[in-house]
Amino acid sequence: MKTSCNFCGNKLTPSQINESIKPETLKFLVEGKRLELSVRTYNDAFYEVVSGQHKGNLVHRFDMVHQ
């Protein structure tokens, strides 16, 4: 992941770094229900929900439903 501008070399803010990560749609168990959520990687253990009712929440990778 890049943390500086390609043109001027200035450091990117955390929001600019998050915007560069493309969201993906994955299935999770949330409160016992299967939901398809649009998420982006937050760190090694969590995804951040980027849209819908649960926007802004973190979902643990262990809650992902594998097909």
C-alpha positions in Angstrom: 0.0 0.0 0.0 1.4 3.4 -0.9 1.6 6.0 1.8 2.9 9.0 -0.2 2.0 10.9 -3.3 3.6 9.7 -6.5 4.0 13.3 -7.7 5.1 15.4 -4.8 6.2 12.9 -2.1 3.8 14.2 0.6 2.4 11.7 3.0 -1.2 10.6 2.4 -3.8 11.1 5.2 -5.5 7.9 6.5 -8.7 8.8 4.6 -6.8 9.1 1.4 -5.2 5.7 2.0 -8.6 4.1 2.7 -10.0 5.6 -0.6 -7.3 3.8 -2.5 -8.4 0.3 -1.2 -11.1 -1.1 -3.4 -14.2 -2.5 -1.6 -15.3 -6.0 -2.2 -18.6 -7.9 -1.5 -18.2 -10.8 0.9 -20.7 -12.9 3.0 -20.5 -12.7 6.8 -22.5 -14.0 9.8 -23.7 -10.9 11.6 -25.8 -11.6 14.8 -26.6 -15.1 13.5 -27.7 -13.9 10.1 -25.9 -14.3 6.7 -25.3 -10.9 5.1 -23.5 -9.8 2.0 -21.5 -6.8 3.0 -19.4 -4.4 1.0 -16.1 -4.2 2.9 -12.5 -3.2 2.6 -9.5 -4.5 4.5 -9.0 -2.7 7.7 -6.0 -4.7 9.2 -4.9 -8.3 9.6 -8.0 -9.2 11.7 -10.8 -7.1 10.5 -12.8 -5.7 7.5 -14.5 -2.3 7.6 -18.1 -2.2 6.3 -18.3 0.7 3.7 -22.0 0.8 2.9 -25.4 -0.2 4.2 -26.9 -0.5 7.7 -23.6 -1.6 9.3 -21.4 1.1 7.6 -18.4 2.0 9.6 -18.5 -1.2 11.7 -15.6 -3.7 11.8 -16.3 -7.3 11.0 -13.8 -10.0 12.1 -12.3 -12.2 9.4 -13.4 -15.3 11.4 -17.1 -14.3 10.8 -16.7 -14.6 7.0 -18.8 -17.4 5.4 -17.0 -19.5 2.9 -19.0 -21.0 0.1 
